[in-house]
Amino acid sequence: MVKTMSEVNFNSKAFTYADNALVQKSASEVLLKLLSIQPEEDVLDIGCGPGHITKKIAQVTKGTVQGIDVSQGMIEQAVSSSKELPNLKYSVMDAESFELNTKYDVIVCNSCFQWFQKPEQVLMRCFNVLKEGGRIGVQAPATQSYCPNFISAIEKIRMHPYTREVFSHFKSPWLFFDSKEEYKRLFMNYGFDIIYSELREESNLFSVEQAYKIYQSGAENGYLNQSFYTVTLTDDYISTFRKLVKEAIKEQADSSGMVNLKFERIYLIAKKQ
């Protein structure tokens, strides 16, 4: 059975996530520009991770900024790096079950919507904690071909004689819609007006090592998570899996050693009616 977001363990990535999540940070800049947070607005950052984006938000507004994440390790890292900002606080909370008394002008959901097994629960809670006229901004990988590079690498896992049997017991945890209309419909069903929505294909050149670290910062949290297998993962399986993925990414490099990493992303801004 697929586990809920609260059972996904990101603690081991807490100290490296901010350095390796290059595409997530780049996409967050687009999202924050679209949201245009104002100097007095109160902001909730859902799935804040180690707080590198939350900290940036707290430097834009004098309002209350609250970051929540399911990972204790991520929150500990966020707290330790943000002590100088009095308007910023963090809590360990699951996006699908959080309860907060504060009302917010803005909710930021950067690179985590794809992990929600019960998005309707998340949206109901977001609607409840938004002020009238408040807005929510989401940026996330989208479509079943969310990253052709990673999907191609995983085909190597699916076919390799050592990994194919265990991988056949993997069940994808991700929520991917193939059109912006599906995302819009979901938000509208829970009382939101859509201000902006766009499904983009983004591509950037990275070294093989950078591309592999980007994979580890996101996709690996699903592909090598015991919660999403019905058989036990061994150390040998994990090490072989990583070796094969890195080899596959290396094979994608051009003559100068760079990988053209492509992502499909949804950007959506919605307003509470």
VOBA-1610 file (N, C-alpha, C; in pm, whole numbers, padded with zeros to 5 digits, always signed):
BEGIN
Met+00085-00120+00000Met+00000+00000+00000Met+00089+00125+00000Val+00055+00224-00081Val+00131+00348-00086Val+00115+00423+00045Lys+00226+00469+00100Lys+00225+00540+00228Lys+00183+00685+00208Thr+00140+00747+00317Thr+00107+00888+00312Thr+00234+00971+00318Met+00217+01101+00292Met+00332+01190+00293Met+00405+01186+00426Ser+00332+01167+00535Ser+00394+01168+00667Ser+00490+01053+00687Glu+00481+00950+00602Glu+00566+00835+00618Glu+00686+00836+00522Val+00698+00939+00442Val+00813+00951+00355Val+00927+01014+00434Asn+01042+00950+00433Asn+01152+00993+00518Asn+01251+01077+00440Phe+01252+01208+00465Phe+01347+01298+00401Phe+01459+01340+00497Asn+01462+01284+00615Asn+01559+01329+00715Asn+01702+01316+00667Ser+01733+01209+00594Ser+01871+01185+00551Ser+01918+01287+00449Lys+01824+01359+00385Lys+01860+01458+00283Lys+01865+01601+00338Ala+01840+01618+00466Ala+01823+01753+00522Ala+01946+01841+00502Phe+02065+01785+00520Phe+02186+01867+00516Phe+02236+01893+00374Thr+02190+01817+00277Thr+02239+01833+00140Thr+02134+01889+00045Tyr+02009+01892+00088Tyr+01900+01927-00003Tyr+01918+02066-00063Ala+01947+02165+00020Ala+01956+02303-00029Ala+02064+02319-00135Asp+02173+02244-00121Asp+02283+02253-00218Asp+02252+02177-00347Asn+02177+02068-00337Asn+02154+01982-00453Asn+02025+02012-00528Ala+01931+02080-00464Ala+01800+02104-00526Ala+01806+02225-00619Leu+01891+02216-00721Leu+01916+02330-00809Leu+01793+02367-00892Val+01726+02268-00949Val+01610+02300-01032Val+01491+02345-00948Gln+01481+02290-00826Gln+01372+02333-00737Gln+01388+02480-00699Lys+01513+02520-00672Lys+01539+02660-00635Lys+01511+02753-00752Ser+01554+02712-00871Ser+01531+02794-00989Ser+01382+02811-01016Ala+01307+02702-01003Ala+01162+02709-01024Ala+01094+02792-00916Ser+01147+02788-00794Ser+01088+02866-00685Ser+01097+03015-00713Glu+01201+03058-00780Glu+01216+03200-00813Glu+01104+03244-00908Val+01069+03157-01001Val+00957+03187-01091Val+00827+03196-01012Leu+00807+03100-00922Leu+00684+03097-00842Leu+00671+03222-00755Leu+00779+03260-00688Leu+00773+03378-00601Leu+00748+03505-00680Lys+00802+03512-00800Lys+00775+03628-00885Lys+00628+03634-00923Leu+00570+03518-00953Leu+00427+03512-00988Leu+00339+03552-00870Leu+00379+03512-00749Leu+00300+03543-00629Leu+00314+03688-00586Ser+00430+03748-00613Ser+00454+03889-00579Ser+00412+03921-00435Ile+00477+03855-00340Ile+00446+03872-00198Ile+00474+04016-00155Gln+00378+04076-00085Gln+00387+04215-00044Gln+00449+04230+00096Pro+00500+04351+00128Pro+00580+04371+00250Pro+00512+04342+00383Glu+00379+04338+00387Glu+00310+04316+00515Glu+00234+04183+00518Glu+00249+04101+00417Glu+00167+03981+00407Glu+00218+03867+00495Asp+00123+03792+00550Asp+00154+03671+00627Asp+00157+03553+00531Val+00260+03469+00546Val+00284+03364+00447Val+00304+03229+00514Leu+00243+03126+00456Leu+00263+02988+00498Leu+00337+02915+00386Asp+00450+02853+00419Asp+00527+02776+00322Asp+00510+02627+00354Ile+00437+02557+00268Ile+00408+02415+00289Ile+00517+02331+00223Gly+00569+02233+00298Gly+00678+02151+00246Gly+00804+02233+00232Cys+00836+02307+00338Cys+00943+02407+00332Cys+01083+02348+00326Gly+01098+02217+00355Gly+01231+02157+00353Gly+01324+02224+00451Pro+01451+02246+00413Pro+01547+02307+00504Pro+01534+02459+00515Gly+01430+02516+00455Gly+01397+02656+00479Gly+01467+02759+00394His+01538+02716+00289His+01611+02815+00210His+01517+02910+00135Ile+01401+02861+00092Ile+01303+02948+00026Ile+01224+03026+00131Thr+01190+02961+00240Thr+01114+03026+00348Thr+01191+03146+00402Lys+01319+03129+00417Lys+01405+03237+00466Lys+01402+03356+00371Lys+01405+03328+00243Lys+01398+03434+00142Lys+01264+03509+00153Ile+01156+03434+00174Ile+01024+03496+00189Ile+01021+03589+00310Ala+01081+03544+00421Ala+01081+03622+00545Ala+01163+03750+00534Gln+01246+03759+00432Gln+01323+03881+00408Gln+01249+03978+00318Val+01139+03930+00257Val+01057+04013+00168Val+00944+04080+00245Thr+00887+04008+00341Thr+00772+04059+00416Thr+00805+04073+00565Lys+00740+04170+00628Lys+00751+04186+00773Lys+00643+04106+00845Gly+00552+04048+00767Gly+00446+03968+00825Gly+00499+03836+00881Thr+00410+03760+00943Thr+00446+03629+00996Thr+00471+03532+00881Val+00582+03460+00890Val+00613+03356+00792Val+00626+03223+00865Gln+00544+03127+00828Gln+00542+02995+00892Gln+00581+02889+00790Gly+00685+02811+00822Gly+00723+02699+00738Gly+00683+02569+00804Ile+00623+02477+00727Ile+00592+02345+00781Ile+00648+02238+00688Asp+00691+02129+00749Asp+00742+02016+00672Asp+00723+01889+00754Val+00705+01778+00686Val+00682+01651+00753Val+00810+01594+00816Ser+00926+01642+00768Ser+01054+01587+00812Ser+01112+01663+00931Gln+01134+01592+01040Gln+01197+01651+01158Gln+01336+01704+01124Gly+01412+01626+01045Gly+01547+01667+01008Gly+01548+01795+00927Met+01454+01807+00833Met+01445+01929+00752Met+01414+02050+00839Ile+01321+02034+00932Ile+01284+02147+01018Ile+01400+02186+01110Glu+01471+02090+01163Glu+01586+02121+01247Glu+01690+02200+01169Gln+01714+02161+01045Gln+01808+02234+00960Gln+01757+02375+00931Ala+01627+02388+00907Ala+01568+02519+00880Ala+01581+02612+00999Val+01551+02562+01117Val+01559+02643+01240Val+01701+02690+01263Ser+01798+02603+01244Ser+01937+02637+01273Ser+01993+02743+01179Ser+01933+02756+01060Ser+01985+02852+00963Ser+01904+02980+00954Ser+01804+02996+01042Ser+01714+03111+01029Ser+01690+03184+01160Lys+01781+03171+01254Lys+01758+03226+01388Lys+01754+03378+01392Glu+01810+03443+01289Glu+01818+03589+01292Glu+01691+03656+01241Leu+01591+03579+01202Leu+01468+03637+01147Leu+01352+03619+01245Pro+01314+03725+01318Pro+01213+03713+01424Pro+01073+03683+01374Asn+01044+03712+01247Asn+00909+03690+01193Asn+00892+03550+01134Leu+00995+03465+01149Leu+00994+03333+01086Leu+00990+03222+01189Lys+00900+03126+01170Lys+00895+03011+01259Lys+00866+02884+01178Tyr+00904+02771+01236Tyr+00890+02642+01168Tyr+00820+02541+01259Ser+00750+02448+01197Ser+00685+02340+01271Ser+00689+02212+01189Val+00703+02100+01259Val+00693+01969+01193Val+00545+01936+01179Met+00495+01938+01056Met+00354+01910+01029Met+00340+01845+00893Asp+00242+01758+00880Asp+00207+01695+00753Asp+00108+01784+00680Ala+00134+01812+00554Ala+00045+01899+00476Ala-00097+01844+00466Glu-00112+01713+00481Glu-00243+01651+00467Glu-00325+01653+00597Ser-00260+01696+00707Ser-00333+01692+00835Ser-00301+01810+00927Phe-00233+01914+00874Phe-00191+02025+00960Phe-00310+02105+01013Glu-00290+02162+01132Glu-00389+02250+01192Glu-00318+02375+01243Leu-00362+02490+01197Leu-00304+02618+01238Leu-00416+02716+01267Asn-00397+02800+01368Asn-00498+02899+01405Asn-00482+03029+01327Thr-00363+03055+01276Thr-00335+03178+01202Thr-00398+03173+01063Lys-00440+03289+01015Lys-00487+03304+00877Lys-00377+03371+00796Tyr-00360+03329+00672Tyr-00250+03376+00589Tyr-00299+03445+00462Asp-00217+03540+00415Asp-00245+03607+00288Asp-00200+03521+00170Val-00091+03448+00192Val-00029+03371+00083Val+00013+03234+00135Ile-00009+03132+00052Ile+00046+02999+00078Ile+00138+02963-00038Val+00259+02920-00005Val+00357+02877-00104Val+00371+02725-00097Cys+00364+02662-00212Cys+00379+02515-00220Cys+00478+02486-00332Asn+00606+02482-00298Asn+00712+02472-00397Asn+00770+02330-00402Ser+00755+02266-00516Ser+00817+02134-00542Ser+00777+02026-00442Cys+00652+02031-00395Cys+00607+01923-00306Cys+00467+01872-00339Phe+00393+01941-00424Phe+00255+01900-00453Phe+00250+01758-00510Gln+00355+01719-00582Gln+00357+01586-00644Gln+00361+01472-00542Trp+00394+01505-00416Trp+00404+01403-00312Trp+00272+01377-00240Phe+00173+01460-00264Phe+00049+01449-00186Phe-00037+01333-00235Gln-00060+01238-00145Gln-00148+01125-00177Gln-00295+01164-00165Lys-00322+01266-00083Lys-00460+01313-00064Lys-00462+01465-00087Pro-00447+01507-00212Pro-00442+01651-00240Pro-00567+01725-00197Glu-00681+01655-00196Glu-00805+01719-00153Glu-00798+01761-00007Gln-00730+01680+00076Gln-00712+01716+00217Gln-00623+01840+00230Val-00518+01844+00150Val-00427+01959+00152Val-00501+02086+00111Leu-00577+02079+00004Leu-00646+02197-00047Leu-00756+02246+00047Met-00826+02155+00111Met-00928+02196+00209Met-00863+02271+00324Arg-00750+02220+00372Arg-00682+02285+00483Arg-00622+02419+00441Cys-00569+02424+00320Cys-00516+02551+00269Cys-00628+02655+00257Phe-00742+02614+00205Phe-00855+02705+00191Phe-00897+02761+00327Asn-00896+02675+00427Asn-00940+02715+00561Asn-00846+02815+00627Val-00716+02806+00599Val-00620+02896+00667Val-00587+03020+00584Leu-00643+03030+00464Leu-00625+03152+00385Leu-00725+03258+00426Lys-00680+03383+00426Lys-00771+03495+00444Lys-00859+03509+00320Glu-00971+03578+00334Glu-01055+03606+00217Glu-00971+03682+00114Gly-00974+03635-00007Gly-00893+03697-00112Gly-00749+03652-00113Gly-00712+03565-00019Gly-00576+03514-00014Gly-00546+03423-00132Arg-00419+03400-00158Arg-00382+03323-00276Arg-00282+03212-00241Ile-00285+03108-00321Ile-00193+02996-00307Ile-00116+02980-00438Gly+00013+02956-00426Gly+00097+02934-00544Gly+00162+02798-00539Val+00150+02724-00647Val+00204+02589-00656Val+00299+02579-00774Gln+00412+02517-00750Gln+00505+02480-00856Gln+00545+02336-00830Ala+00536+02251-00933Ala+00569+02110-00914Ala+00597+02043-01047Pro+00676+01935-01045Pro+00690+01853-01165Pro+00552+01802-01206Ala+00531+01788-01337Ala+00398+01749-01386Ala+00411+01656-01506Thr+00305+01588-01536Thr+00288+01490-01644Thr+00367+01362-01614Gln+00325+01255-01678Gln+00392+01126-01657Gln+00535+01127-01710Ser+00566+01220-01800Ser+00703+01235-01850Ser+00769+01355-01783Tyr+00751+01366-01651Tyr+00795+01484-01575Tyr+00942+01519-01599Cys+01028+01417-01618Cys+01169+01440-01650Cys+01215+01325-01740Pro+01219+01345-01871Pro+01258+01237-01963Pro+01394+01177-01930Asn+01485+01257-01877Asn+01618+01206-01841Asn+01609+01099-01734Phe+01534+01128-01630Phe+01521+01034-01518Phe+01439+00911-01559Ile+01336+00934-01639Ile+01253+00822-01684Ile+01336+00726-01769Ser+01422+00781-01854Ser+01511+00698-01935Ser+01607+00619-01847Ala+01659+00683-01743Ala+01750+00615-01650Ala+01678+00502-01577Ile+01554+00525-01539Ile+01478+00424-01465Ile+01443+00305-01555Glu+01435+00326-01685Glu+01413+00213-01776Glu+01529+00114-01767Lys+01647+00165-01740Lys+01763+00078-01722Lys+01745-00009-01598Ile+01686+00048-01494Ile+01656-00027-01372Ile+01549-00132-01400Arg+01450-00093-01476Arg+01338-00182-01507Arg+01382-00305-01588Met+01486-00287-01669Met+01529-00394-01759Met+01649-00472-01709His+01726-00416-01617His+01851-00481-01574His+01820-00611-01499Pro+01893-00718-01528Pro+01864-00848-01464Pro+01877-00849-01312Tyr+01960-00760-01257Tyr+01977-00759-01112Tyr+01866-00681-01041Thr+01813-00577-01104Thr+01718-00488-01036Thr+01573-00506-01079Arg+01548-00569-01193Arg+01412-00568-01248Arg+01310-00639-01160Glu+01349-00746-01092Glu+01253-00819-01010Glu+01208-00735-00891Val+01304-00678-00818Val+01268-00595-00703Val+01192-00471-00748Phe+01237-00410-00859Phe+01171-00287-00905Phe+01028-00313-00950Ser+00997-00434-00989Ser+00859-00466-01027Ser+00763-00452-00910His+00816-00444-00788His+00735-00428-00667His+00728-00281-00622Phe+00780-00191-00705Phe+00773-00047-00676Phe+00641+00009-00723Lys+00579+00092-00640Lys+00457+00162-00679Lys+00481+00312-00667Ser+00465+00382-00776Ser+00494+00526-00778Ser+00410+00602-00676Pro+00473+00689-00597Pro+00400+00768-00497Pro+00350+00902-00550Trp+00385+00935-00674Trp+00369+01073-00719Trp+00234+01102-00782Leu+00191+01226-00762Leu+00069+01278-00822Leu+00108+01363-00943Phe+00084+01311-01062Phe+00114+01383-01185Phe-00011+01391-01271Phe-00053+01513-01305Phe-00159+01530-01404Phe-00094+01568-01537Asp-00159+01531-01647Asp-00099+01552-01778Asp-00143+01681-01847Ser-00227+01760-01781Ser-00269+01887-01840Ser-00293+01989-01730Lys-00279+02116-01766Lys-00305+02221-01667Lys-00453+02226-01632Glu-00539+02180-01725Glu-00683+02179-01698Glu-00716+02088-01579Glu-00645+01976-01567Glu-00669+01884-01456Glu-00630+01948-01323Tyr-00517+02020-01322Tyr-00477+02091-01200Tyr-00579+02200-01167Lys-00620+02276-01267Lys-00717+02383-01245Lys-00848+02328-01188Arg-00893+02218-01245Arg-01018+02157-01202Arg-01012+02116-01055Leu-00898+02058-01016Leu-00881+02015-00877Leu-00895+02133-00782Phe-00827+02243-00812Phe-00832+02361-00725Phe-00972+02424-00725Met-01033+02430-00840Met-01167+02489-00849Met-01270+02407-00772Asn-01250+02276-00767Asn-01342+02190-00692Asn-01340+02219-00542Tyr-01233+02284-00495Tyr-01222+02314-00352Tyr-01231+02463-00324Gly-01298+02536-00415Gly-01337+02673-00387Gly-01243+02781-00435Phe-01140+02746-00511Phe-01043+02844-00556Phe-01077+02897-00695Asp-01047+03025-00716Asp-01048+03084-00849Asp-00906+03078-00905Ile-00891+03039-01029Ile-00759+03029-01089Ile-00718+03165-01146Ile-00605+03215-01099Ile-00552+03342-01149Ile-00455+03318-01265Tyr-00376+03211-01251Tyr-00271+03184-01351Tyr-00242+03034-01350Ser-00224+02977-01467Ser-00178+02838-01475Ser-00101+02819-01605Glu+00009+02748-01595Glu+00091+02721-01713Glu+00168+02592-01692Leu+00166+02509-01795Leu+00247+02388-01797Leu+00367+02417-01885Arg+00485+02415-01827Arg+00606+02454-01900Arg+00702+02337-01915Glu+00774+02336-02028Glu+00890+02249-02041Glu+01013+02335-02019Glu+01093+02298-01920Glu+01213+02374-01887Glu+01335+02285-01906Ser+01442+02342-01956Ser+01564+02264-01975Ser+01686+02349-01942Asn+01784+02285-01882Asn+01910+02351-01847Asn+02023+02251-01858Leu+02142+02302-01885Leu+02260+02217-01894Leu+02327+02204-01757Phe+02359+02080-01722Phe+02428+02051-01597Phe+02537+01948-01622Ser+02639+01950-01537Ser+02738+01844-01542Ser+02672+01713-01501Val+02736+01601-01531Val+02682+01471-01491Val+02662+01465-01340Glu+02760+01515-01266Glu+02751+01512-01120Glu+02636+01598-01070Gln+02620+01716-01128Gln+02509+01803-01089Gln+02374+01738-01121Ala+02363+01680-01241Ala+02238+01616-01281Ala+02204+01501-01187Tyr+02305+01426-01147Tyr+02282+01313-01056Tyr+02239+01364-00918Lys+02299+01472-00871Lys+02260+01528-00741Lys+02117+01582-00746Ile+02078+01639-00859Ile+01941+01686-00875Ile+01845+01568-00866Tyr+01882+01458-00931Tyr+01801+01335-00920Tyr+01790+01291-00774Gln+01902+01292-00703Gln+01901+01248-00563Gln+01818+01340-00474Ser+01814+01469-00507Ser+01741+01564-00422Ser+01590+01547-00431Gly+01542+01484-00538Gly+01399+01469-00556Gly+01355+01328-00585Ala+01379+01283-00707Ala+01324+01155-00754Ala+01370+01036-00670Glu+01495+01039-00626Glu+01544+00924-00549Glu+01466+00903-00420Asn+01409+01010-00366Asn+01329+00997-00243Asn+01207+00908-00264Gly+01168+00890-00389Gly+01061+00796-00420Gly+01113+00661-00463Tyr+01204+00664-00561Tyr+01252+00539-00621Tyr+01327+00448-00524Leu+01389+00505-00422Leu+01462+00423-00325Leu+01404+00438-00185Asn+01275+00452-00177Asn+01207+00464-00048Asn+01136+00333-00018Gln+01173+00271+00093Gln+01114+00143+00131Gln+00961+00148+00137Ser+00907+00264+00170Ser+00762+00279+00182Ser+00688+00246+00053Phe+00756+00256-00061Phe+00689+00241-00189Phe+00721+00108-00258Tyr+00773+00014-00180Tyr+00798-00122-00228Tyr+00721-00221-00142Thr+00683-00331-00201Thr+00617-00438-00126Thr+00714-00549-00090Val+00843-00530-00122Val+00949-00621-00079Val+01057-00539-00010Thr+01141-00604+00068Thr+01246-00535+00142Thr+01362-00497+00050Leu+01407-00373+00060Leu+01522-00327-00018Leu+01651-00365+00054Thr+01746-00419-00019Thr+01877-00453+00038Thr+01977-00345+00004Asp+02087-00342+00078Asp+02194-00246+00050Asp+02250-00268-00090Asp+02259-00393-00133Asp+02311-00423-00267Asp+02219-00367-00375Tyr+02089-00381-00354Tyr+01993-00327-00452Tyr+02007-00175-00460Ile+02015-00110-00347Ile+02024+00036-00344Ile+02152+00084-00412Ser+02265+00021-00381Ser+02392+00064-00440Ser+02396+00037-00591Thr+02341-00077-00633Thr+02335-00108-00776Thr+02242-00013-00849Phe+02129+00017-00787Phe+02032+00112-00843Phe+02101+00246-00868Arg+02171+00296-00768Arg+02238+00425-00781Arg+02345+00422-00890Lys+02419+00315-00894Lys+02524+00301-00995Lys+02465+00303-01136Leu+02356+00230-01156Leu+02293+00223-01288Leu+02234+00358-01329Val+02172+00428-01235Val+02115+00559-01266Val+02226+00657-01304Lys+02334+00656-01229Lys+02444+00748-01261Lys+02504+00716-01397Glu+02518+00588-01428Glu+02568+00547-01559Glu+02475+00596-01670Ala+02346+00582-01647Ala+02247+00624-01747Ala+02252+00775-01770Ile+02268+00850-01663Ile+02278+00996-01676Ile+02406+01034-01749Lys+02514+00963-01719Lys+02641+00989-01787Lys+02629+00964-01937Glu+02553+00862-01974Glu+02533+00830-02116Glu+02456+00940-02189Gln+02385+01024-02114Gln+02307+01133-02174Gln+02391+01259-02199Ala+02514+01259-02152Ala+02599+01378-02165Ala+02642+01401-02309Asp+02657+01527-02346Asp+02705+01560-02480Asp+02858+01554-02484Ser+02916+01596-02593Ser+03061+01585-02611Ser+03140+01669-02513Ser+03076+01770-02456Ser+03143+01854-02357Ser+03116+01808-02214Gly+03046+01696-02200Gly+03020+01640-02067Gly+02900+01698-01996Met+02814+01769-02070Met+02698+01832-02009Met+02570+01756-02044Val+02478+01755-01948Val+02349+01688-01965Val+02239+01794-01979Asn+02160+01782-02084Asn+02046+01873-02102Asn+01928+01816-02024Leu+01911+01865-01901Leu+01809+01812-01810Leu+01676+01883-01835Lys+01573+01805-01866Lys+01443+01862-01900Lys+01339+01826-01796Phe+01252+01921-01765Phe+01142+01898-01672Phe+01013+01958-01727Glu+00904+01887-01704Glu+00770+01943-01725Glu+00723+01995-01589Arg+00678+02122-01584Arg+00637+02181-01456Arg+00503+02253-01469Ile+00426+02241-01363Ile+00303+02319-01352Ile+00329+02439-01262Tyr+00288+02556-01306Tyr+00286+02677-01223Tyr+00141+02720-01214Leu+00092+02734-01092Leu-00049+02768-01074Leu-00065+02863-00956Ile-00140+02970-00979Ile-00176+03065-00873Ile-00329+03067-00863Ala-00380+03045-00743Ala-00525+03043-00722Ala-00561+03134-00605Lys-00684+03182-00606Lys-00731+03278-00506Lys-00853+03222-00433Lys-00859+03249-00302Lys-00976+03209-00224Lys-01092+03301-00259Gln-01203+03242-00298Gln-01320+03320-00338Gln-01377+03400-00221
//
